[in-house]
Amino acid sequence: MITNQSRLQSTIETGLRDLFGGTISGVVSVVYCVSYAAFIFSGPLTPWLGYGIVATFISTTIGALVVALRSSLPFTIAGPDSSTSVVTATLVATFVEWLVANGAADHVLGPTLFLLALSSALVGILLCGLGLAGAGRAIRFVPGGFLGATGWLMVSGASQVITDMRLAAANIHALLSPASLSKLTAAAAIAVSLYLGLRRFGNPLVLLGLILAGIAAAHLAFFATGLSITDAQAAGWLFKPEAAVALTHAEDKPPRKR
């Protein structure tokens, strides 16, 4: 017979597990949010990265709350996704290039945020329509090459974030410079570590541990080479401090650093 004490103990243990799991998911989601925001707000949008991070945090929080409160699966956790972020980054890059080509280089933030909101709403309406119509099997009509193309966009986009240059034949000499190669090598080492670690171990702490270990290893390398945080930011190894942003947007001029 289950006593009240054993029930209380079971409830506490379940609560602690949920709290621990939620904390891990939250930390990983923050890392993903910053990474995907830097992915989308790259190139001409780099000065407005702070707005991209804020928009990513807000949308992730809303999505996580909706899924947590309304999903039919109680253990489901919502968060930013790599595939959709890659497609969004490609859409935004094409749109920004069109704006710049038409003389609107100083007014790209407002239209970009509107494009992100509109595309998200249209995708949501489409998915709701498929769900209400019971047409989930329509996914079989999506060509398999989509995943391959998504993988290439991930690699090329990551290269642009790391080196601040597009992965293109015109930039091959700059990409093969010692400064760019050192950054790409460090990124490849992190990617291989994540792949092998997640493949070898099934513990949920592996992903968080590898991320934290990568951050610690980078700062240890800076210390060992005598590179200060300011110098690392100037050299492109670290993100530069972002200026404070507001939820209201009045102009497209890049925010000033404080």
For each residue, the residues with C-beta under 8 A, 3 or more apart:
1:
2: 6 7
3: 6 7
4: 7 8
5: 8 9
6: 2 3 9 10
7: 2 3 4 10 11
8: 4 5 11 12
9: 5 6 12 13
10: 6 7 13 14
11: 7 8 14 15
12: 8 9 15 16
13: 9 10 16 17
14: 10 11 17 18
15: 11 12 18 19
16: 12 13 19 20
17: 13 14 20 21
18: 14 15 21 22
19: 15 16 22 23
20: 16 17 23 24
21: 17 18 24 25 204
22: 18 19 25 26
23: 19 20 26 27
24: 20 21 27 28 204 205 208
25: 21 22 28 29 77 79
26: 22 23 29 30
27: 23 24 30 31 208
28: 24 25 31 32 79 207 208 211
29: 25 26 32 33 60 64 79 80
30: 26 27 33 34 57
31: 27 28 34 35 211
32: 28 29 35 36 79 80
33: 29 30 36 37 53 56 57 60 80
34: 30 31 37 38 53 56 239
35: 31 32 38 39
36: 32 33 39 40 56 80 82 85 89
37: 33 34 40 41 49 52 53 55 56
38: 34 35 41 42 49 52 161 239
39: 35 36 42 85 86 89 157 158 161
40: 36 37 45 52 56 85 88 89 92 116
41: 37 38 45 46 48 49 51 52 53 92
42: 38 39 45 46 89 93 157 160 161 164
43: 46 93 96 160 166
44: 96 97 100 105 108
45: 40 41 42 48 49 52 92 96 108 109 112
46: 41 42 43 49 164
47: 254 255
48: 41 45 51 52 108 109 112 254 255
49: 37 38 41 45 46 52 53 239 242
50: 53 54 242 243 244 245 255
51: 41 48 54 55 109 113 245 249
52: 37 38 40 41 45 48 49 55 56
53: 33 34 37 41 49 50 56 57 242
54: 50 51 57 58 245 247
55: 37 51 52 58 59 113 116
56: 33 34 36 37 40 52 53 59 60 80
57: 30 33 53 54 60 61
58: 54 55 61 62
59: 55 56 62 63 120
60: 29 33 56 57 63 64 78 79 80
61: 57 58 64 65
62: 58 59 65 66
63: 59 60 66 67 78 79
64: 29 60 61 67 68 77 78 79
65: 61 62 68 69
66: 62 63 69 70 78
67: 63 64 70 71 76 77 78
68: 64 65 71 76 77 78
69: 65 66
70: 66 67
71: 67 68 74 76 78
72:
73: 76
74: 71
75:
76: 67 68 71 73
77: 25 64 67 68
78: 60 63 64 66 67 68 71
79: 25 28 29 32 60 63 64
80: 29 32 33 36 56 60 84 85
81: 84 85
82: 36 85 86 154
83: 86 87 147 150
84: 80 81 87 88
85: 36 39 40 80 81 82 88 89
86: 39 82 83 89 90 150 153 154 157
87: 83 84 90 91 150 153
88: 40 84 85 91 92 116 119
89: 36 39 40 42 85 86 92 93 153 157
90: 86 87 93 94 153 157
91: 87 88 94 95 115 119
92: 40 41 45 88 89 95 96 112 115 116
93: 42 43 89 90 96 97
94: 90 91 97 98
95: 91 92 98 99 111 112 115
96: 43 44 45 92 93 99 100 108 112
97: 44 93 94 100 101
98: 94 95 101 102
99: 95 96 102 104 105 107 108 111
100: 44 96 97 103 104 105 108
101: 97 98
102: 98 99
103: 100
104: 99 100 107 108 111
105: 44 99 100 108
106: 252 253
107: 99 104 110 111 252
108: 44 45 48 96 99 100 104 105 111 112 252
109: 45 48 51 112 113 249 252
110: 107 113 114 249 252
111: 95 99 104 107 108 114 115
112: 45 48 92 95 96 108 109 115 116
113: 51 55 109 110 116 117 249
114: 110 111 117 118
115: 91 92 95 111 112 118 119
116: 40 55 88 92 112 113 119 120
117: 113 114 120 121
118: 114 115 121 122
119: 88 91 115 116 122 123
120: 59 116 117 123 124
121: 117 118 124 125
122: 118 119 125 126
123: 119 120 126 127
124: 120 121 127 128
125: 121 122 128 129
126: 122 123 129 130
127: 123 124 130 131
128: 124 125 131 132
129: 125 126 132 133 135
130: 126 127 133 135 136 138
131: 127 128 134 136
132: 128 129
133: 129 130
134: 131
135: 129 130 138
136: 130 131 139
137: 140
138: 130 135 141
139: 136 142
140: 137
141: 138
142: 139 146
143: 146
144: 147 148
145: 148 149
146: 142 143 149 150
147: 83 144 150 151
148: 144 145 151 152
149: 145 146 152 153
150: 83 86 87 146 147 153 154
151: 147 148 154 155
152: 148 149 155 156
153: 86 87 89 90 149 150 156 157
154: 82 86 150 151 157 158
155: 151 152 158 159 167
156: 152 153 159 160 166 167
157: 39 42 86 89 90 153 154 160 161
158: 39 154 155 161 162 187
159: 155 156 162 163 165 166 167 175 184
160: 42 43 156 157 163 164 165 166 167
161: 38 39 42 157 158 164
162: 158 159 180 183 184 187 236
163: 159 160 174 175 180 183 184 236
164: 42 46 160 161 236
165: 159 160 171 174 175 180
166: 43 156 159 160 171
167: 155 156 159 160 171 175
168: 171 172
169: 172
170:
171: 165 166 167 168 174 175
172: 168 169 175 176
173: 176 177
174: 163 165 171 177 180
175: 159 163 165 167 171 172 180 181 184
176: 172 173 180 181
177: 173 174 180 181
178: 181 182
179: 182 183 235 236
180: 162 163 165 174 175 176 177 183 184
181: 175 176 177 178 184 185
182: 178 179 185 186
183: 162 163 179 180 186 187 236 237
184: 159 162 163 175 180 181 187 188
185: 181 182 188 189
186: 182 183 189 190 218
187: 158 162 183 184 190 191
188: 184 185 191 192
189: 185 186 192 193
190: 186 187 193 194 210 214
191: 187 188 194 195
192: 188 189 195 196
193: 189 190 196 197 210 213 214
194: 190 191 197 198 207 210
195: 191 192 198 199
196: 192 193 199 200
197: 193 194 200 201 206 207 209 210
198: 194 195 201 206 207 210
199: 195 196
200: 196 197
201: 197 198 206
202: 206
203: 206
204: 21 24 207 208
205: 24 208 209
206: 197 198 201 202 203 209 210
207: 28 194 197 198 204 210 211
208: 24 27 28 204 205 211 212
209: 197 205 206 212 213
210: 190 193 194 197 198 206 207 213 214
211: 28 31 207 208 214 215
212: 208 209 215 216
213: 193 209 210 216 217
214: 190 193 210 211 217 218
215: 211 212 218 219
216: 212 213 219 220
217: 213 214 220 221
218: 186 214 215 221 222 237
219: 215 216 222 223
220: 216 217 223 224
221: 217 218 224 225 227
222: 218 219 225 227 228 229 232 237
223: 219 220 226 227
224: 220 221
225: 221 222
226: 223
227: 221 222 223 231 232 235 237
228: 222 231 232
229: 222 232 233 238
230: 233 234
231: 227 228 234 235
232: 222 227 228 229 235 237 238
233: 229 230 236 237 238 239 240 241
234: 230 231
235: 179 227 231 232
236: 162 163 164 179 183 233
237: 183 218 222 227 232 233
238: 229 232 233
239: 34 38 49 233 242
240: 233 257
241: 233 257
242: 49 50 53 239 245 255
243: 50 255 256 257 258
244: 50 255 258
245: 50 51 54 242 255
246: 249
247: 54
248:
249: 51 109 110 113 246
250:
251:
252: 106 107 108 109 110
253: 106
254: 47 48
255: 47 48 50 242 243 244 245
256: 243
257: 240 241 243
258: 243 244
